[in-house]
Amino acid sequence: MDLTHYRTLGRSGLLVSPLALGTMTFGARRWGTDAAASRAVFDAYVDAGGNFVDTADLYSDGRSEAMLGDFIADAGTRERLVVATKSGFPRTQGNAHGGGNGAKNMRAALDGSLARLRTEYIDLYWMHVWDRITPPEEVLQTLTDAVRAGRILHYGFSNTPAWYVARVATLAQAHGLPVPVGLQYQYSLLDRGVELELLPAGDALGLGLVPWSPLGGGLLTGKYGREKLADAARSSRLPVDASGDDSARGDDDGRLDGDNPFGGMLFTERNFDIVDVVRDVAAEQERSMAEVALAWTVAQPGVSSVLVGASRVGQLQQNIASLDITLTAAQQQRLEDASRPPSLNPYFIFQLPPRMRFGVDHATGWGQR
């Protein structure tokens, strides 16, 4: 498999590469890349057949969108690329409508994104984060208006509860309005929480998952050791904050060093135990740890495309190489066992055998055949 083995994004006609190019690093100074390095990564991705690029209005204070817009215009590739961007996090402080999911902010955010990306329409518009206030009816109406105006073609949700996504999707279906087609959430061997509610919702509603941070912020590459447990209490910062650091990026400057969106939350004994298993499987495969971690995520049910970021062309090429890895059944099982989420209430009840649910030993649903 390579980047030209396109998949539909959920139940839609939008075909995307199995790896999407995430551009949060474009223009982010400390752990990101400048215009020249970002352009090189973009060109390498497109030259390899990739067609799915993802950004957001707040990434590097809008510089990511602006750089991506320039690259696409210069390359003349707008019609072959699927361009995705997002809104929801505040772009400015002191303005109650500078963030959130309300119609006023979403309209202003979309205006700004279209201008920076130098395009007349967005292929996929994500609601970046649930604001816990705006009613789903308002979100649906705002996104429907944007689709009908030709400003966006499709939409999806990121960092939003499954019940909220389901309400929007159900309202849209019931009233014949444009339905969401995608989900973008953190998903990796370190964090499989989406398997509880979001992946089942996507399967039922026709929403394809686009995981972000499939390498766990870089932890699954093996570049961090257990000495980082001492940094577990470090606080997180959003990408717009990180862009304000003018210090130069070093070749070995990992994303989890210093200010980053995760802070120190990934530095746990459990996560380092998972890293150890990935390291062992990578040695058996004679491939990098990053390739093994990506191969696992790409192969998961419900995944349409996986977001990857790269600061250098070599990193991107390594990510793409993960598409030709086939894990053995034994390796897959070891990874599953090491990373399996804890059994939480009420989800463990849903795993009870047929005898405890129906009073018989065998009962198979339509979708399980």
Contacts in CASP RR format, 6 or more apart in sequence:
PFRMAT RR
TARGET T0000
AUTHOR 0000-0000-0000
METHOD contacts of the structure
MODEL  1
MDLTHYRTLGRSGLLVSPLALGTMTFGARRWGTDAAASRAVFDAYVDAGG
NFVDTADLYSDGRSEAMLGDFIADAGTRERLVVATKSGFPRTQGNAHGGG
NGAKNMRAALDGSLARLRTEYIDLYWMHVWDRITPPEEVLQTLTDAVRAG
RILHYGFSNTPAWYVARVATLAQAHGLPVPVGLQYQYSLLDRGVELELLP
AGDALGLGLVPWSPLGGGLLTGKYGREKLADAARSSRLPVDASGDDSARG
DDDGRLDGDNPFGGMLFTERNFDIVDVVRDVAAEQERSMAEVALAWTVAQ
PGVSSVLVGASRVGQLQQNIASLDITLTAAQQQRLEDASRPPSLNPYFIF
QLPPRMRFGVDHATGWGQR
1 18 0 8 1.000
1 323 0 8 1.000
1 324 0 8 1.000
2 48 0 8 1.000
2 49 0 8 1.000
2 320 0 8 1.000
2 323 0 8 1.000
2 324 0 8 1.000
3 17 0 8 1.000
3 18 0 8 1.000
3 19 0 8 1.000
3 45 0 8 1.000
3 48 0 8 1.000
3 49 0 8 1.000
3 50 0 8 1.000
3 51 0 8 1.000
3 320 0 8 1.000
3 323 0 8 1.000
4 17 0 8 1.000
4 49 0 8 1.000
4 50 0 8 1.000
5 17 0 8 1.000
5 18 0 8 1.000
5 323 0 8 1.000
6 15 0 8 1.000
6 16 0 8 1.000
6 17 0 8 1.000
6 18 0 8 1.000
6 51 0 8 1.000
7 15 0 8 1.000
7 16 0 8 1.000
7 17 0 8 1.000
7 18 0 8 1.000
7 304 0 8 1.000
7 305 0 8 1.000
8 14 0 8 1.000
8 15 0 8 1.000
8 16 0 8 1.000
8 304 0 8 1.000
9 15 0 8 1.000
9 16 0 8 1.000
9 82 0 8 1.000
9 124 0 8 1.000
9 154 0 8 1.000
9 181 0 8 1.000
9 182 0 8 1.000
9 208 0 8 1.000
9 210 0 8 1.000
9 304 0 8 1.000
9 305 0 8 1.000
10 181 0 8 1.000
10 182 0 8 1.000
10 202 0 8 1.000
10 206 0 8 1.000
10 207 0 8 1.000
10 208 0 8 1.000
10 304 0 8 1.000
11 179 0 8 1.000
11 181 0 8 1.000
11 206 0 8 1.000
11 207 0 8 1.000
12 154 0 8 1.000
12 181 0 8 1.000
14 82 0 8 1.000
14 123 0 8 1.000
14 124 0 8 1.000
14 153 0 8 1.000
14 154 0 8 1.000
14 181 0 8 1.000
15 51 0 8 1.000
15 82 0 8 1.000
16 51 0 8 1.000
16 52 0 8 1.000
16 82 0 8 1.000
16 304 0 8 1.000
16 305 0 8 1.000
17 49 0 8 1.000
17 50 0 8 1.000
17 51 0 8 1.000
17 52 0 8 1.000
17 305 0 8 1.000
18 298 0 8 1.000
18 305 0 8 1.000
18 306 0 8 1.000
18 323 0 8 1.000
19 50 0 8 1.000
19 52 0 8 1.000
19 294 0 8 1.000
19 298 0 8 1.000
19 305 0 8 1.000
19 306 0 8 1.000
19 307 0 8 1.000
19 308 0 8 1.000
19 319 0 8 1.000
19 320 0 8 1.000
19 323 0 8 1.000
20 52 0 8 1.000
20 53 0 8 1.000
20 54 0 8 1.000
20 84 0 8 1.000
20 210 0 8 1.000
20 305 0 8 1.000
20 306 0 8 1.000
20 307 0 8 1.000
20 308 0 8 1.000
21 41 0 8 1.000
21 42 0 8 1.000
21 45 0 8 1.000
21 50 0 8 1.000
21 52 0 8 1.000
21 53 0 8 1.000
21 54 0 8 1.000
21 307 0 8 1.000
21 308 0 8 1.000
21 309 0 8 1.000
21 310 0 8 1.000
21 316 0 8 1.000
22 53 0 8 1.000
22 54 0 8 1.000
22 55 0 8 1.000
22 307 0 8 1.000
22 308 0 8 1.000
22 309 0 8 1.000
23 38 0 8 1.000
23 42 0 8 1.000
23 53 0 8 1.000
23 54 0 8 1.000
23 55 0 8 1.000
23 59 0 8 1.000
23 64 0 8 1.000
23 67 0 8 1.000
23 68 0 8 1.000
23 309 0 8 1.000
24 55 0 8 1.000
24 56 0 8 1.000
24 59 0 8 1.000
24 60 0 8 1.000
24 64 0 8 1.000
24 239 0 8 1.000
24 309 0 8 1.000
25 31 0 8 1.000
25 32 0 8 1.000
25 33 0 8 1.000
25 38 0 8 1.000
25 64 0 8 1.000
25 309 0 8 1.000
25 310 0 8 1.000
25 311 0 8 1.000
26 32 0 8 1.000
26 33 0 8 1.000
26 38 0 8 1.000
26 55 0 8 1.000
26 59 0 8 1.000
26 60 0 8 1.000
26 63 0 8 1.000
26 64 0 8 1.000
26 67 0 8 1.000
26 68 0 8 1.000
27 33 0 8 1.000
27 34 0 8 1.000
27 35 0 8 1.000
27 38 0 8 1.000
27 59 0 8 1.000
27 60 0 8 1.000
27 63 0 8 1.000
27 64 0 8 1.000
27 67 0 8 1.000
27 243 0 8 1.000
28 59 0 8 1.000
28 60 0 8 1.000
28 64 0 8 1.000
28 239 0 8 1.000
28 242 0 8 1.000
28 243 0 8 1.000
29 60 0 8 1.000
29 242 0 8 1.000
29 243 0 8 1.000
29 244 0 8 1.000
29 245 0 8 1.000
29 246 0 8 1.000
29 247 0 8 1.000
29 248 0 8 1.000
29 249 0 8 1.000
30 242 0 8 1.000
30 245 0 8 1.000
30 247 0 8 1.000
30 249 0 8 1.000
30 253 0 8 1.000
30 258 0 8 1.000
30 259 0 8 1.000
31 242 0 8 1.000
31 249 0 8 1.000
31 253 0 8 1.000
31 254 0 8 1.000
31 255 0 8 1.000
31 257 0 8 1.000
31 260 0 8 1.000
31 311 0 8 1.000
32 249 0 8 1.000
32 311 0 8 1.000
33 41 0 8 1.000
33 249 0 8 1.000
33 311 0 8 1.000
35 67 0 8 1.000
37 311 0 8 1.000
37 312 0 8 1.000
38 67 0 8 1.000
38 71 0 8 1.000
39 67 0 8 1.000
39 71 0 8 1.000
40 312 0 8 1.000
40 313 0 8 1.000
41 309 0 8 1.000
41 310 0 8 1.000
41 311 0 8 1.000
41 312 0 8 1.000
41 313 0 8 1.000
41 316 0 8 1.000
42 53 0 8 1.000
42 68 0 8 1.000
42 71 0 8 1.000
42 75 0 8 1.000
43 71 0 8 1.000
43 75 0 8 1.000
44 313 0 8 1.000
44 314 0 8 1.000
44 316 0 8 1.000
44 317 0 8 1.000
45 53 0 8 1.000
45 316 0 8 1.000
46 75 0 8 1.000
46 77 0 8 1.000
46 81 0 8 1.000
48 317 0 8 1.000
48 320 0 8 1.000
51 80 0 8 1.000
51 81 0 8 1.000
51 82 0 8 1.000
52 81 0 8 1.000
52 82 0 8 1.000
52 84 0 8 1.000
52 305 0 8 1.000
53 68 0 8 1.000
53 72 0 8 1.000
53 81 0 8 1.000
53 82 0 8 1.000
53 83 0 8 1.000
53 84 0 8 1.000
54 84 0 8 1.000
54 85 0 8 1.000
54 184 0 8 1.000
54 210 0 8 1.000
54 307 0 8 1.000
55 64 0 8 1.000
55 65 0 8 1.000
55 68 0 8 1.000
55 83 0 8 1.000
55 84 0 8 1.000
55 85 0 8 1.000
55 86 0 8 1.000
55 117 0 8 1.000
56 64 0 8 1.000
56 65 0 8 1.000
56 85 0 8 1.000
56 86 0 8 1.000
56 87 0 8 1.000
56 89 0 8 1.000
56 126 0 8 1.000
56 128 0 8 1.000
56 239 0 8 1.000
57 65 0 8 1.000
57 85 0 8 1.000
57 86 0 8 1.000
57 87 0 8 1.000
57 88 0 8 1.000
57 91 0 8 1.000
57 109 0 8 1.000
57 112 0 8 1.000
57 113 0 8 1.000
57 116 0 8 1.000
58 88 0 8 1.000
58 89 0 8 1.000
58 90 0 8 1.000
58 91 0 8 1.000
58 128 0 8 1.000
58 238 0 8 1.000
58 239 0 8 1.000
58 240 0 8 1.000
59 65 0 8 1.000
59 239 0 8 1.000
59 240 0 8 1.000
59 243 0 8 1.000
60 239 0 8 1.000
60 240 0 8 1.000
60 243 0 8 1.000
61 91 0 8 1.000
61 240 0 8 1.000
61 243 0 8 1.000
61 244 0 8 1.000
62 91 0 8 1.000
62 116 0 8 1.000
63 243 0 8 1.000
65 85 0 8 1.000
65 113 0 8 1.000
65 116 0 8 1.000
65 117 0 8 1.000
66 116 0 8 1.000
66 117 0 8 1.000
68 83 0 8 1.000
68 117 0 8 1.000
69 116 0 8 1.000
69 117 0 8 1.000
69 118 0 8 1.000
69 119 0 8 1.000
70 118 0 8 1.000
72 78 0 8 1.000
72 81 0 8 1.000
72 83 0 8 1.000
72 117 0 8 1.000
72 118 0 8 1.000
72 119 0 8 1.000
73 118 0 8 1.000
78 119 0 8 1.000
81 123 0 8 1.000
82 123 0 8 1.000
82 124 0 8 1.000
83 117 0 8 1.000
83 119 0 8 1.000
83 122 0 8 1.000
83 123 0 8 1.000
83 124 0 8 1.000
84 122 0 8 1.000
84 123 0 8 1.000
84 124 0 8 1.000
84 125 0 8 1.000
84 126 0 8 1.000
85 113 0 8 1.000
85 117 0 8 1.000
85 122 0 8 1.000
85 125 0 8 1.000
85 126 0 8 1.000
86 125 0 8 1.000
86 126 0 8 1.000
86 127 0 8 1.000
86 128 0 8 1.000
86 158 0 8 1.000
86 184 0 8 1.000
87 99 0 8 1.000
87 100 0 8 1.000
87 105 0 8 1.000
87 106 0 8 1.000
87 109 0 8 1.000
87 110 0 8 1.000
87 113 0 8 1.000
87 125 0 8 1.000
87 126 0 8 1.000
87 127 0 8 1.000
87 128 0 8 1.000
88 99 0 8 1.000
88 100 0 8 1.000
88 101 0 8 1.000
88 105 0 8 1.000
88 106 0 8 1.000
88 109 0 8 1.000
88 127 0 8 1.000
88 128 0 8 1.000
88 129 0 8 1.000
88 131 0 8 1.000
89 99 0 8 1.000
89 100 0 8 1.000
89 128 0 8 1.000
89 129 0 8 1.000
89 238 0 8 1.000
89 240 0 8 1.000
90 98 0 8 1.000
90 99 0 8 1.000
90 100 0 8 1.000
91 98 0 8 1.000
91 99 0 8 1.000
91 109 0 8 1.000
91 240 0 8 1.000
92 98 0 8 1.000
97 104 0 8 1.000
97 105 0 8 1.000
97 108 0 8 1.000
98 105 0 8 1.000
98 108 0 8 1.000
98 109 0 8 1.000
99 105 0 8 1.000
99 109 0 8 1.000
99 131 0 8 1.000
100 106 0 8 1.000
100 129 0 8 1.000
100 131 0 8 1.000
100 133 0 8 1.000
100 134 0 8 1.000
101 127 0 8 1.000
101 130 0 8 1.000
101 131 0 8 1.000
101 133 0 8 1.000
101 134 0 8 1.000
101 138 0 8 1.000
101 139 0 8 1.000
102 131 0 8 1.000
102 134 0 8 1.000
102 138 0 8 1.000
102 139 0 8 1.000
102 142 0 8 1.000
103 138 0 8 1.000
103 141 0 8 1.000
103 142 0 8 1.000
106 127 0 8 1.000
106 139 0 8 1.000
106 142 0 8 1.000
106 143 0 8 1.000
106 146 0 8 1.000
107 142 0 8 1.000
110 122 0 8 1.000
110 125 0 8 1.000
110 146 0 8 1.000
110 151 0 8 1.000
110 152 0 8 1.000
113 122 0 8 1.000
114 120 0 8 1.000
114 121 0 8 1.000
114 122 0 8 1.000
114 151 0 8 1.000
120 150 0 8 1.000
120 151 0 8 1.000
121 150 0 8 1.000
121 151 0 8 1.000
121 152 0 8 1.000
121 153 0 8 1.000
122 151 0 8 1.000
122 152 0 8 1.000
122 153 0 8 1.000
123 152 0 8 1.000
123 153 0 8 1.000
123 154 0 8 1.000
124 152 0 8 1.000
124 153 0 8 1.000
124 154 0 8 1.000
124 155 0 8 1.000
124 156 0 8 1.000
124 181 0 8 1.000
124 182 0 8 1.000
125 143 0 8 1.000
125 146 0 8 1.000
125 152 0 8 1.000
125 154 0 8 1.000
125 155 0 8 1.000
125 156 0 8 1.000
126 155 0 8 1.000
126 156 0 8 1.000
126 157 0 8 1.000
126 158 0 8 1.000
126 184 0 8 1.000
127 139 0 8 1.000
127 143 0 8 1.000
127 155 0 8 1.000
127 156 0 8 1.000
127 157 0 8 1.000
127 158 0 8 1.000
127 160 0 8 1.000
128 158 0 8 1.000
128 159 0 8 1.000
129 158 0 8 1.000
129 159 0 8 1.000
129 160 0 8 1.000
130 157 0 8 1.000
130 159 0 8 1.000
130 160 0 8 1.000
130 161 0 8 1.000
130 164 0 8 1.000
136 164 0 8 1.000
136 167 0 8 1.000
136 168 0 8 1.000
136 171 0 8 1.000
137 171 0 8 1.000
139 168 0 8 1.000
140 168 0 8 1.000
140 171 0 8 1.000
140 172 0 8 1.000
140 177 0 8 1.000
143 152 0 8 1.000
143 155 0 8 1.000
143 178 0 8 1.000
144 172 0 8 1.000
144 177 0 8 1.000
144 178 0 8 1.000
146 152 0 8 1.000
146 155 0 8 1.000
147 153 0 8 1.000
147 154 0 8 1.000
147 155 0 8 1.000
147 178 0 8 1.000
148 178 0 8 1.000
154 178 0 8 1.000
154 180 0 8 1.000
154 181 0 8 1.000
154 182 0 8 1.000
155 178 0 8 1.000
155 180 0 8 1.000
155 181 0 8 1.000
156 180 0 8 1.000
156 181 0 8 1.000
156 182 0 8 1.000
156 183 0 8 1.000
156 184 0 8 1.000
156 207 0 8 1.000
157 164 0 8 1.000
157 165 0 8 1.000
157 168 0 8 1.000
157 180 0 8 1.000
157 182 0 8 1.000
157 183 0 8 1.000
157 184 0 8 1.000
157 207 0 8 1.000
158 183 0 8 1.000
158 184 0 8 1.000
158 185 0 8 1.000
158 212 0 8 1.000
159 184 0 8 1.000
159 185 0 8 1.000
161 197 0 8 1.000
162 197 0 8 1.000
162 198 0 8 1.000
162 200 0 8 1.000
162 201 0 8 1.000
163 197 0 8 1.000
165 180 0 8 1.000
165 183 0 8 1.000
165 198 0 8 1.000
165 201 0 8 1.000
165 205 0 8 1.000
165 207 0 8 1.000
166 201 0 8 1.000
166 205 0 8 1.000
168 180 0 8 1.000
169 179 0 8 1.000
169 180 0 8 1.000
169 205 0 8 1.000
169 207 0 8 1.000
171 177 0 8 1.000
172 178 0 8 1.000
172 179 0 8 1.000
172 180 0 8 1.000
173 179 0 8 1.000
179 205 0 8 1.000
180 205 0 8 1.000
180 207 0 8 1.000
181 206 0 8 1.000
181 207 0 8 1.000
181 208 0 8 1.000
182 202 0 8 1.000
182 207 0 8 1.000
182 208 0 8 1.000
182 209 0 8 1.000
182 210 0 8 1.000
182 304 0 8 1.000
183 194 0 8 1.000
183 198 0 8 1.000
183 201 0 8 1.000
183 202 0 8 1.000
183 207 0 8 1.000
183 208 0 8 1.000
183 209 0 8 1.000
183 210 0 8 1.000
184 209 0 8 1.000
184 210 0 8 1.000
184 211 0 8 1.000
184 212 0 8 1.000
184 307 0 8 1.000
185 194 0 8 1.000
185 198 0 8 1.000
185 209 0 8 1.000
185 211 0 8 1.000
185 212 0 8 1.000
186 194 0 8 1.000
186 211 0 8 1.000
186 212 0 8 1.000
186 213 0 8 1.000
186 216 0 8 1.000
187 193 0 8 1.000
187 194 0 8 1.000
187 209 0 8 1.000
187 211 0 8 1.000
187 212 0 8 1.000
187 213 0 8 1.000
187 214 0 8 1.000
187 297 0 8 1.000
187 300 0 8 1.000
187 303 0 8 1.000
188 211 0 8 1.000
188 213 0 8 1.000
188 214 0 8 1.000
188 215 0 8 1.000
188 216 0 8 1.000
188 220 0 8 1.000
188 293 0 8 1.000
188 297 0 8 1.000
189 220 0 8 1.000
189 274 0 8 1.000
189 278 0 8 1.000
189 293 0 8 1.000
189 296 0 8 1.000
189 297 0 8 1.000
189 335 0 8 1.000
189 338 0 8 1.000
189 339 0 8 1.000
190 216 0 8 1.000
190 219 0 8 1.000
190 220 0 8 1.000
190 266 0 8 1.000
190 271 0 8 1.000
190 274 0 8 1.000
190 339 0 8 1.000
191 213 0 8 1.000
191 216 0 8 1.000
192 339 0 8 1.000
192 340 0 8 1.000
192 341 0 8 1.000
193 341 0 8 1.000
194 209 0 8 1.000
194 211 0 8 1.000
195 341 0 8 1.000
196 341 0 8 1.000
196 344 0 8 1.000
196 347 0 8 1.000
198 209 0 8 1.000
199 209 0 8 1.000
199 301 0 8 1.000
199 302 0 8 1.000
201 207 0 8 1.000
202 208 0 8 1.000
202 209 0 8 1.000
202 302 0 8 1.000
203 301 0 8 1.000
203 302 0 8 1.000
208 302 0 8 1.000
208 303 0 8 1.000
208 304 0 8 1.000
209 300 0 8 1.000
209 302 0 8 1.000
209 303 0 8 1.000
209 304 0 8 1.000
210 303 0 8 1.000
210 304 0 8 1.000
210 305 0 8 1.000
210 306 0 8 1.000
210 307 0 8 1.000
211 297 0 8 1.000
211 303 0 8 1.000
211 306 0 8 1.000
211 307 0 8 1.000
212 307 0 8 1.000
213 307 0 8 1.000
214 220 0 8 1.000
214 293 0 8 1.000
214 294 0 8 1.000
214 297 0 8 1.000
214 306 0 8 1.000
214 307 0 8 1.000
214 308 0 8 1.000
215 221 0 8 1.000
215 290 0 8 1.000
215 293 0 8 1.000
215 294 0 8 1.000
215 308 0 8 1.000
216 262 0 8 1.000
216 266 0 8 1.000
216 293 0 8 1.000
217 255 0 8 1.000
217 256 0 8 1.000
217 260 0 8 1.000
217 262 0 8 1.000
217 266 0 8 1.000
218 224 0 8 1.000
218 254 0 8 1.000
218 255 0 8 1.000
218 256 0 8 1.000
218 290 0 8 1.000
219 256 0 8 1.000
219 266 0 8 1.000
219 267 0 8 1.000
219 271 0 8 1.000
219 275 0 8 1.000
220 274 0 8 1.000
220 275 0 8 1.000
220 278 0 8 1.000
220 289 0 8 1.000
220 290 0 8 1.000
220 293 0 8 1.000
221 288 0 8 1.000
221 289 0 8 1.000
221 290 0 8 1.000
221 293 0 8 1.000
222 275 0 8 1.000
222 278 0 8 1.000
222 279 0 8 1.000
222 289 0 8 1.000
223 254 0 8 1.000
224 256 0 8 1.000
224 267 0 8 1.000
225 272 0 8 1.000
225 275 0 8 1.000
226 269 0 8 1.000
226 272 0 8 1.000
228 256 0 8 1.000
228 264 0 8 1.000
228 267 0 8 1.000
229 267 0 8 1.000
229 268 0 8 1.000
229 269 0 8 1.000
229 272 0 8 1.000
231 263 0 8 1.000
231 264 0 8 1.000
231 267 0 8 1.000
232 264 0 8 1.000
232 265 0 8 1.000
232 267 0 8 1.000
232 268 0 8 1.000
233 264 0 8 1.000
234 258 0 8 1.000
234 263 0 8 1.000
234 264 0 8 1.000
235 263 0 8 1.000
236 260 0 8 1.000
236 261 0 8 1.000
236 262 0 8 1.000
236 263 0 8 1.000
236 264 0 8 1.000
236 265 0 8 1.000
237 259 0 8 1.000
237 260 0 8 1.000
237 261 0 8 1.000
237 263 0 8 1.000
238 261 0 8 1.000
239 261 0 8 1.000
241 259 0 8 1.000
242 259 0 8 1.000
242 260 0 8 1.000
242 261 0 8 1.000
245 259 0 8 1.000
249 311 0 8 1.000
256 262 0 8 1.000
256 263 0 8 1.000
256 264 0 8 1.000
256 266 0 8 1.000
256 267 0 8 1.000
273 338 0 8 1.000
274 338 0 8 1.000
274 339 0 8 1.000
275 289 0 8 1.000
277 334 0 8 1.000
277 335 0 8 1.000
277 338 0 8 1.000
277 339 0 8 1.000
278 289 0 8 1.000
278 292 0 8 1.000
278 293 0 8 1.000
278 335 0 8 1.000
279 289 0 8 1.000
280 334 0 8 1.000
281 292 0 8 1.000
281 327 0 8 1.000
281 331 0 8 1.000
281 334 0 8 1.000
281 335 0 8 1.000
282 288 0 8 1.000
282 289 0 8 1.000
282 291 0 8 1.000
282 292 0 8 1.000
284 331 0 8 1.000
285 291 0 8 1.000
285 292 0 8 1.000
285 325 0 8 1.000
285 327 0 8 1.000
285 331 0 8 1.000
287 321 0 8 1.000
287 322 0 8 1.000
287 325 0 8 1.000
288 318 0 8 1.000
290 318 0 8 1.000
290 319 0 8 1.000
290 322 0 8 1.000
291 318 0 8 1.000
291 319 0 8 1.000
291 321 0 8 1.000
291 322 0 8 1.000
291 325 0 8 1.000
292 322 0 8 1.000
292 325 0 8 1.000
292 327 0 8 1.000
294 306 0 8 1.000
294 308 0 8 1.000
294 319 0 8 1.000
294 322 0 8 1.000
295 322 0 8 1.000
295 323 0 8 1.000
295 325 0 8 1.000
295 326 0 8 1.000
295 327 0 8 1.000
296 327 0 8 1.000
296 332 0 8 1.000
296 335 0 8 1.000
297 303 0 8 1.000
297 306 0 8 1.000
298 306 0 8 1.000
298 322 0 8 1.000
298 323 0 8 1.000
299 327 0 8 1.000
308 316 0 8 1.000
308 319 0 8 1.000
309 315 0 8 1.000
309 316 0 8 1.000
309 319 0 8 1.000
310 316 0 8 1.000
310 319 0 8 1.000
327 335 0 8 1.000
353 361 0 8 1.000
354 360 0 8 1.000
354 361 0 8 1.000
354 362 0 8 1.000
354 363 0 8 1.000
355 361 0 8 1.000
357 363 0 8 1.000
END
